[in-house]
Amino acid sequence: MYYYVYVLQSLKNEYFYIGFTTNLKKRVSDHNNGRNTSTKNRKPLKLIYFEGYLNKKDALGREKFLKSGSGMRYLKKQMRHYFML
């Protein structure tokens, strides 16, 4: 089984949502179909980043890091060309 940490961006207000799942395609679809209370008012959402892990604890640790201030700085640096668009 694979574990994914992902970042969605709202096309409505550019809000970022960071999450964890074992089924990335279904999870993104769930977000865009309003089946997540945290993002249902921010649709549509675009998958802009994801990482895959073999170990659940590693993925959950990474999700926690990316939600921190240091993690957001990492993402902005990692995706600097995307943010320049």
QUIGI-V229520 format. One record per backbone hydrogen bond with DSSP energy under -0.5 kcal/mol. CO is the residue of the C=O (numbers start at 1). NH is the residue of the N-H. If there is no record, write none. Layout:
co=(CO;CO)
nh=(NH;NH)
//
This chain:
co=(3;4;5;6;7;7;8;9;10;15;17;19;21;23;24;25;26;27;28;29;30;31;36;36;39;40;42;44;44;46;46;49;51;53;55;56;57;58;59;60;61;62;63;65;65;68;69;70;71;72;73;74;75;77;79;80;81;82)
nh=(53;21;51;19;48;49;17;46;14;10;8;6;4;27;28;29;30;31;32;33;35;34;39;40;42;43;12;11;12;9;48;7;5;3;59;60;61;62;63;64;65;66;67;68;71;72;73;74;75;76;77;78;79;80;83;84;85;85)
//
